[in-house]
Amino acid sequence: MTVIHSPVKGYTGPGPAGLAFKDGRAETDNPMIIRYAKKAGYGIDEPAEPPKEPEPADPREHSEPEQIGTRLRDAAVDPRPEDYLPPTNAGEANPHGPLVVAPEIHGAGPKPIHPGPVTPGDPAAQEQRETALARAVLVDNEDVPDVVAAAAEANPQPEEPPAKSAAKSTWVEWAVLRGASREAAEDATKTQLIEQYGPKEDTPDASV
């Protein structure tokens, strides 16, 4: 609302165009009344413009801060070839901006869980899948169900459970694919996972 001050200090009473002054002040958001009051010599206090949303600071545009202790490297600013799952657009876009997103490990938020098996024996392929999913959902703002469905087609789930000799981490991933929560699967023992999610043993026919 715009505050209009009467020419007479402390005036209380009616004003132009239906304004009601009290102690020399009246408020209105009618642009015609405001224009008239300006021309007629009334004092005007217009509301301040709301501040614009500031852009996130880009540390690359500022001078180097004073270093205290051992300097830590940030893969979002200075990525290296050996980095596993580095953020998208690392070293290219503002690391504090919306175009740089860390894909993180399988099952970590805020991106959805990538469907299909985790491939610990092929980290490059897993890295590529996780990064593509994070980029599509968190950077390109694509529809989550569509992205997950496409990822599932490209990385189909195994139909058979892993071998009983497989590592517990492999059984954890298998249990998650079958609907278990990751926390519950990781808390269970390998034997418990095999009993619940492993191949079902044939039971003898009681009628024989």
ABEGO torsion letter per residue (X at the ends): XBBBBBABBGBBEBBBGGBBBBGGBBBBABAAAAAAAAAAGBBBBBBBBBBBBBBBBBAAABBBBBBBEBBBBBAAABBBAABBGBBBGBGABBAABAABBBAEBBGBOABBBBBEBBBAABAAAAAAAAAAAAAAAAAAGBBAAAAAAAAAAABBBBABBBBAABBAAAAAAAAAAAGBBAAAAAABBAAAAAAAABBBBBBBBAAX
